[in-house]
Amino acid sequence: MENKNQKLLSEAELLELKRWSTPTIYNGWEQITKLDAGKDGFNPEGCRDFMPEMGPMVGYAMTVVIEPSNVEHRRKNPKAWSEYRRYVASVPGPKIVVVQDLDKPGTFGSFWGEVNSNIHKALGCVGTITDGGIRDLDEMRDIGGYKAIARRLCVGHAYNHPVRWNCQVDVFGRSVKPGQLIHADKHGFLVIPKEDQGQLLDAARFMDANERETMIAAAKEACDKPTEEALGLIDKACDEFSKRTLAKFAKKGEW
């Protein structure tokens, strides 16, 4: 579990992170992390952004496990909803609720709909990532500012009830711990370790500028050139891209 006393990024930093796509944030993150950027951090399994028009969301993970097919959870802890909501309210936002559905690959009921989305927005949450279903899609969109990345749509809620929360969850092939920073959009999501958060924005800015000033600029210039001249421009840009990346991060970079 992440340290609750960890220094959070400033509001201005979080807002700037939200301006970038998740692939752009990944390009910066892979330069600064000690993790395996080819295997760690992002979701290896497919997911769907049901509000792509909202753009990216950024927030700290709040985690919960559900099993909508099992009515016994309601009997075992009838106060679970109230206790869970107090957990969600206990830390500052922005927050992303990450929901692991134990019923998968089946989908018996949705944790999310018009009511629960409004409640969570009131408690400082900006959206959810769930490997289960969502419903009331139009009503959720009408809330404004509440994004949902999920596996599918669902008709009912069944016996939805928080089973446990503030614990590690596994969604779309990625483990998520409470308090971890998440960046997510229509491409998927990236879970950023605490030790990488402080350098993330600078790295993303640098890599985006590096791409634009070398590879992208050369590709645009090469469009109307003879083939060999075009390839020469691109090769030169690749070398410059790698040189800049190596000087900044002691890594060669993608190209």
C-alpha positions in Angstrom: 0.0 0.0 0.0 1.2 3.5 -0.8 2.2 5.8 2.0 -0.7 8.0 2.8 1.7 10.8 3.9 3.5 10.9 0.6 3.8 14.3 -1.1 1.2 14.7 -3.7 1.7 16.6 -6.9 0.4 20.1 -6.9 -2.9 21.0 -8.5 -1.1 22.8 -11.3 1.1 19.8 -12.0 -1.9 17.5 -12.1 -3.8 19.8 -14.5 -0.8 19.9 -16.8 -0.5 16.1 -16.8 -4.2 16.0 -17.8 -3.4 18.0 -20.9 -1.2 15.2 -22.3 -2.4 11.9 -23.7 -1.5 8.7 -21.8 0.9 7.6 -24.6 2.8 10.9 -24.2 3.0 10.4 -20.4 4.2 6.9 -21.0 7.0 8.2 -23.3 8.3 10.3 -20.5 7.7 7.7 -17.8 9.8 5.0 -19.6 12.8 7.3 -19.4 12.8 7.8 -15.7 11.4 4.5 -14.3 13.5 1.6 -13.0 10.6 -0.8 -13.9 10.4 -2.7 -17.1 8.6 -0.2 -19.4 7.7 -3.0 -21.8 5.8 -5.0 -19.2 5.0 -2.8 -16.2 2.8 0.2 -15.6 0.2 0.0 -18.3 -2.8 -2.4 -18.8 -1.8 -5.5 -20.9 -5.4 -6.4 -21.5 -7.9 -4.4 -23.5 -10.3 -2.0 -21.9 -12.8 0.6 -23.3 -13.1 4.3 -22.6 -16.8 5.1 -22.7 -16.2 8.9 -22.5 -13.3 9.5 -24.9 -14.7 13.0 -25.6 -13.6 13.9 -22.0 -10.0 13.4 -22.8 -7.5 12.1 -20.2 -8.2 11.7 -16.4 -5.5 11.9 -13.7 -6.0 11.0 -10.1 -4.9 8.8 -7.1 -6.3 5.3 -6.9 -9.1 4.4 -4.5 -9.6 0.6 -4.7 -12.6 -1.7 -4.1 -13.5 -5.3 -4.8 -17.0 -6.4 -5.8 -18.9 -9.6 -6.6 -22.4 -8.6 -7.8 -23.6 -12.2 -8.2 -23.2 -13.0 -4.5 -26.0 -11.8 -2.2 -24.1 -13.1 0.9 -21.9 -10.0 1.0 -25.0 -7.8 1.8 -25.8 -10.1 4.7 -22.2 -10.3 6.1 -21.7 -6.6 6.2 -24.9 -4.5 5.8 -22.9 -1.3 6.6 -20.3 -1.8 3.9 -21.6 1.0 1.6 -21.4 3.5 4.4 -18.0 2.3 5.6 -16.7 2.3 2.0 -17.9 5.9 1.3 -16.1 7.1 4.4 -12.9 5.5 3.0 -13.4 7.3 -0.3 -14.0 10.6 1.5 -10.9 10.2 3.8 -8.2 11.4 1.3 -8.1 14.5 -1.0 -8.8 14.3 -4.7 -8.5 14.0 -7.5 -9.3 10.3 -7.1 -9.9 7.5 -9.6 -11.9 4.5 -8.2 -10.4 1.2 -9.4 -13.0 -1.6 -9.2 -12.1 -5.3 -9.4 -15.1 -7.4 -10.3 -14.7 -11.0 -9.0 -17.5 -12.2 -11.4 -15.4 -11.8 -14.5 -15.4 -13.1 -17.2 -19.2 -12.9 -16.4 -21.0 -9.6 -15.8 -23.9 -9.9 -13.4 -24.3 -6.4 -12.2 -22.8 -2.9 -12.5 -21.2 -1.0 -9.6 -21.6 2.2 -11.6 -24.7 4.1 -12.7 -26.2 7.5 -12.3 -26.5 7.4 -8.5 -23.1 6.0 -7.6 -21.3 8.2 -10.1 -23.0 11.4 -8.6 -22.1 10.3 -5.1 -18.4 9.6 -6.0 -18.1 12.9 -7.8 -19.4 14.6 -4.7 -16.6 12.9 -2.8 -13.8 14.2 -5.0 -13.6 11.4 -7.6 -13.0 12.1 -11.3 -13.8 8.7 -12.7 -13.4 5.0 -12.6 -11.5 2.0 -14.1 -13.5 -1.2 -13.7 -13.0 -4.6 -15.2 -16.8 -5.1 -14.8 -19.7 -3.3 -16.4 -21.2 0.2 -16.2 -24.8 1.3 -16.8 -26.8 4.6 -17.1 -24.2 5.7 -19.7 -26.1 8.8 -20.8 -26.8 9.8 -17.3 -23.2 9.3 -16.3 -22.1 11.5 -19.2 -24.6 14.2 -18.1 -22.9 14.4 -14.7 -20.0 16.2 -16.4 -16.4 15.4 -15.4 -16.9 11.8 -14.5 -15.1 9.4 -16.8 -15.5 5.6 -17.0 -13.1 3.0 -18.4 -14.7 -0.4 -18.3 -15.1 -3.8 -19.9 -18.6 -3.5 -21.1 -22.1 -2.1 -20.5 -24.5 -3.8 -18.2 -28.3 -3.6 -17.6 -28.7 -4.3 -13.9 -26.9 -3.9 -10.6 -27.6 -7.4 -9.2 -26.4 -7.7 -5.6 -23.7 -5.0 -5.9 -21.9 -4.4 -2.6 -18.4 -3.4 -1.6 -16.6 -6.6 -0.5 -13.3 -5.1 0.6 -11.6 -1.8 -0.1 -8.3 0.0 0.4 -6.5 -3.0 -0.9 -4.5 -4.1 -3.9 -6.7 -4.9 -6.9 -6.1 -6.4 -10.3 -7.8 -5.0 -13.4 -7.1 -5.6 -17.0 -3.9 -7.5 -16.2 -2.5 -4.7 -14.0 -2.1 -4.6 -10.2 -3.1 -1.3 -8.6 -2.4 -0.2 -5.0 -4.3 2.5 -3.1 -2.8 5.9 -3.5 -0.9 5.2 -6.8 -1.1 7.9 -9.4 -3.0 6.9 -12.5 -3.2 8.6 -16.0 -5.8 7.2 -18.3 -7.5 7.9 -21.6 -8.9 6.1 -24.6 -5.7 4.2 -25.1 -5.7 2.6 -21.7 -4.1 3.5 -18.3 -0.7 3.9 -16.7 -0.1 3.3 -13.0 2.8 5.5 -11.9 4.9 4.4 -8.9 5.5 6.9 -6.1 9.2 7.2 -6.9 8.5 8.3 -10.5 5.9 11.0 -9.9 8.2 13.9 -9.1 10.1 13.6 -12.4 7.2 12.6 -14.6 6.0 16.0 -15.9 9.4 17.2 -16.9 10.2 13.9 -18.6 6.9 14.0 -20.6 7.5 17.6 -21.6 11.0 16.8 -22.8 10.1 13.8 -24.8 7.2 15.5 -26.5 9.4 18.4 -27.5 12.2 16.0 -28.6 9.8 14.1 -30.9 8.4 17.3 -32.4 11.8 19.0 -33.0 13.5 15.9 -34.5 11.4 13.0 -35.8 8.1 14.7 -36.6 9.8 17.8 -38.1 12.0 15.6 -40.3 9.1 13.4 -41.4 7.1 16.5 -42.5 10.1 17.9 -44.3 10.7 14.6 -46.1 7.2 14.3 -47.6 8.1 16.0 -50.9 11.7 14.9 -51.1 13.2 12.1 -53.3 13.4 8.8 -51.4 17.1 8.8 -50.6 17.0 12.4 -49.4 13.9 11.7 -47.3 15.6 8.6 -45.7 18.7 10.7 -45.0 16.6 13.4 -43.2 14.9 10.7 -41.1 18.1 8.9 -40.2 19.7 12.2 -39.1 16.6 13.0 -37.0 16.7 9.5 -35.4 20.3 10.2 -34.4 19.5 13.6 -33.0 16.5 12.2 -31.1 18.7 9.5 -29.5 21.5 12.0 -28.7 19.2 14.4 -26.9 17.5 11.5 -25.0 20.8 10.0 -24.0 22.1 13.4 -22.7 18.9 14.0 -20.6 18.2 10.5 -19.3 21.3 8.3 -20.0 19.0 6.2 -22.2 18.7 6.1 -25.9 14.9 6.3 -26.2 12.5 4.8 -28.7 14.3 5.6 -31.9 
